[in-house]
């Protein structure tokens, strides 16, 4: 069972708060000055996060895809939205998202506040035509309007979507999780917390496995992500049939939106969808490995059900394509090394 600690940041002057010892292994949490934390704002954000009225059919809340009982994921290969519709990407955990430089798997949002805007008006996820539908609900709900008044010192008629996402982001900044056996081993200097196999696995993770080049471990903390984007040879097969035509189309200076793509193909463009830079074709953000054992399935498309599959994928050097990253190459791990690496990843789960 993960332990998520509410960090309460009071007053406008506080922008950084050091995490307590039970969050060993995490860096200080930076809170933007434009959205300071408070106990009441965090609770308001929690209520909004769990409210399914903010969807076209009243069935989907933020917690539908980021369920507290599932380490703030949904356990599905790809996320499910209104009317049982399915998307094209796996729902990442919200835990420790407060530390990320960009949000979404393609990095199209630069803050938790910005990220919270997107799913509400996504036709598959919450399916709302505009954010005004959310504003209408909270303005006419006496409990919400009072809470917004207490938090933001505004009347119901003055509530905007900006206030809504600030509250949600404040709640999400409390979803932090460290103090795993790995953290106690490396940062707490308690070498009894890792098994011999997991200890060997840490060595493989840092050296032969080449994992640490993207899933970073710093000298005083470990987010297990470098917040960068890579084509690791997953899902790119869906672009093979149209890739040459797409590259030629883009090379002519034409608008990507005018090229015929299926929803799946557009999704597999990854970071390229955001930057329109060919070098970003098929790239996705490095996910954290914290609590990885309990956040299956894996990869941006949820195509791998087990960590054993993930290890095999990297061991063979991914599925080759012309844009695959140079950091992806055959590892030639022995079976024992694979077992040890898996043992190490199991040690990344917080209590």
N, C-alpha and C positions, 0 to 999 in steps of 0.2 A: 504494500500500500504506500503510495507516494505521500510524502508530507509536504504540503504547500503552505508556506508561511506568509501571512499578510504583513507586508511591510508598510507601516503607516508613516507618511512623510507630512509633517505639519508645518504650515507657514510658507510664505512666498519666497523666503530667503534660502530655502533648502533646495539644491539641485542635484546633490549626490548624497547617497546614503550607503555606508559600508554595511555589508551583509553580516549577519550574526554567525557565530561559530558553526551552528548547525547547517549553514550553507557553505561549508568548507569547499574550496575549489572553484568558486564563482568570483568574478570580478566585482568591484563596486558597481552599483546600479545607478545609472544616470537618469534623472527625471527631468524632462524639459521644463524650462522656466514658465512656458506658456500653459502648462497643465500640472500644477503642483498637486501632490497627493493629499488626501484627507480621508478620515475614516468614513464619513458619510458619502463621499464621492465614490469610494471603492465599493461600498455596499450598493449604491445606485447602479454602478457598472455591472455588478454581479446580477442584479435583477434584470437589467436590460439584456445581458448576455444570455439569460435563460428564458426570455420571453418569446414564445412562438407566434405572438400576434404580429410580429414584424416580418411576416411572410405572406405571400399572396393567398395561400390556402389555409393559413393558421396552423401549419404543422411543423414548421422549421424554425429553430432558434440557432444562435451561434453554437450552443451546446449540443445541437444535433450532430454536428461534425466534430466537435471538440468536447467530448463527454468527460466530465471529471472522473468517472469510474473506469475510463479507458485511457488514462494518462493524457486526457484532452486530445484524443484522436477519436476515430469512429470504428476502427477495426475492419474497415472495408477496403477493397482494392482501390476504388475510386469513390469520391464523395457522392452522396445521394441528396437530392434537393426536393423541391415541391413536386407533388403528383407522382412521386416515385422516380423522377427523372435522375439519371446518373450523369456525372461529369466525366472528365477525361484525366483527372489527376487525383493522386492520393492526398488525403487531408493531413497536413503536418501537425504535429503537436504544438500547442500554444505555450507549453512550459518552456521557460527561459527565452521566449521570443522577445522579451524586453531588452535582451542584450544584442539583438541582431541589427545590422546596419541597413538591411533591406528586408522587406516582407514579400510573401508569395514565393513560389518556387522559381519564378522568373525574375524576381526582384523588382516588380513594377511599383511597389509602394515603399516609401522611405521612412515611414513611422507607423506605430501602432494605430494612431488616429487615422492616418491615411488609409491603412489597410482595412480598417473597420467599415469604411464606406462601400467598398467594392461588392461584397457578397449580397448585400441587401437588394441591389438593382441588377444582379446577375439573373438572367431569365431562367436558369436551371436551379440555382441555389435558393434564394429567398423569393425571387421572381417579382419584386415590386417594380412598378413603373417609374417611381421616383422616391426620393427620400422623404417627400412631404407626407407620405402615408404613415411613416414612423412618427413624424412630428405631430400629426393629427391625433394619433393614439395617446401620446404622452401629454399633450396639451389638454385633452379631455378626460384624462384619468386623474382623479383627485389625489390619489396617493403619489403618483409620479409627479404631478405638478407641485405638490408640497415639497417633495424631495429635491426637485430641481431648484425650487426657491431657496431651500436651506443650503444647498451646495453652491449655487451660482449667484444667489441674490437677485433672481429675476422672477417676473410674473409668468404665468402659464403662456400668455400670448407672445412672450419674448423667447420661448424655447426654440432653438434651431437644431439642425442635425449636427452642427459643430459641438454643441453641448452634449449631445447623445454620445458621439464617438469619443469625446474626451473622457466621459465617465467609463465607457467600456474599456478604453485604453488604460485607465487608472487601475481598473480591476485586473486586467491582463498583466500589468506590471507586478502584481503580487504573486503571480504563478511562477515561482522560482524554485528550483530543486537542485541541491548539491549533496554533499556529505555521503557519497557512495563509498563502498569499500575501496575503490581506486583512490578517491580523494583522501581518505584516512591514511592510505598507504603512502601516497606521494607527498601530500601537503601536510598531513598530520604526523608523518614519520612513524606510523604504526605499521610495521612490516608484517604483522600477524593477520592483517585483514585480507590479504590476497593469498590464494592457494599457490602451490609451486607451479602448477600448470598456468594459472592466470598471470603469474609473474613472468613466466617465459613468454606468454602471449603479449604482454606489454612490450617486451623486447622485440618481438616480431612486428608489432604494431608500429614501432618507432624505426625499425630498420628494414628487414627483408620484405615485410608486407607493404612498405611505402605508404601506410595509411595516414601517418601523422603529417604528411605534406599538405593534406587538405583538411583533415580532422585534427586541428591544431591543439597541442598541449603547450602552454606557456610555463614559465618558471614558477609563477605564483597562482595560476588559475588554468582552467581548461574548459572551454566552451565546446570543444570538439567540432568546430567549424571555423573556416577562415573567411566566411561570409563572401566567398567568391563563387564563380560559375564555371562548370566544366561539362564537356560532352564525354560521358563515360561509356558510351556504347550501349545505352538502354533505350529502346523504343524507336531508334532512328530508322529501323526497317520500314516504318510507315511512310517515310519520306522518299524512299529510294526511287519509286516509279515517277515521281514528279520533280525530283531535285534539279536535274539539268535544265528543265524548262523554267523552273522557279528562279534559278540563278540567272538565266538569260533574261528573264522578265525584269528582275531587279536591276540587272546591268544596264537595261535600257532606261533606267530612271523612272520606271512606272511604280504606281502605288501598290503596296502589298495587298491592300484590301480588295483590289480589283482582280487578284489572281484566284482562280477557283480552288478552294481547299475545303476538305471535310473538317468537321470540328476536331477530330482526332489529329489530323495532319497539322492544323493550325496550332494545336496544343504542343505537338512535338517540336515545333520550331523553337520552343524554349525562350531563352534570353533574346534571341534574334527578334522575336515579336516586339520587344521593348526598344532595342537599340537600332534595329535595322542594319546592323553590322554583320556581314557574312561570317566573320570570325566567331560570332556568338551562336552560330547555327547549332541547334540541338543541345545547348548548354542549360544546365539547371544548377540551382544553388546547392552548395554543400550542406547537407542536413546535419544537425547535431546527432551524436551517438549516445547522448545521455538517455538512460531508460530505454535503450534500443530493444531490449528483450521483450518489453511489453507494449511496443508500438508497431507491431506487424500489421499488415504486410509492408513490404519495403520497395524503395525506388519511387521516382516521381509518378510513375503510373501504377504503383502497387502490384507490379507483375511478379514479385518474388515473395513467397509466403514465409520462407524461413531464412535465418541468418546463414545457414549452411549453403543455400542457393546463392546468397550474396557473396560469400567467400569464394565459391566456385566461379562466379562471374568475374571477379577481380583476378583470381588465380590464372584464368585462361587469357586475360588481357582484354576483357570486354568483347562486345560484338563490333568488329572492325567497320569503320566508315571513314570517309575522307576528312571528316572534321573531328575525329576522336582526339582527345587530349594526349599530349606526349607523356603525361604522367601515368597513363594507362598502358601497361605492358604485362606479358606473362610473368608470374611470380615464381612458379615452380615450387610451391609449398609442399612439404610432405604431409601425410595424413596427421601425424602428431602435431605439426605446426598449425594445421587448420584447427585441430581440437584445442590447442592452447590459445589460439587467437579468439576462438569462440568463448573460451573460459574467461578471457580478459573482458570481452564485451559484456558478459554476464555480471561482471563486477562494476558496471557503470550504472546500476540501478540504485536509486535513492531509497532509503527506508520509508 
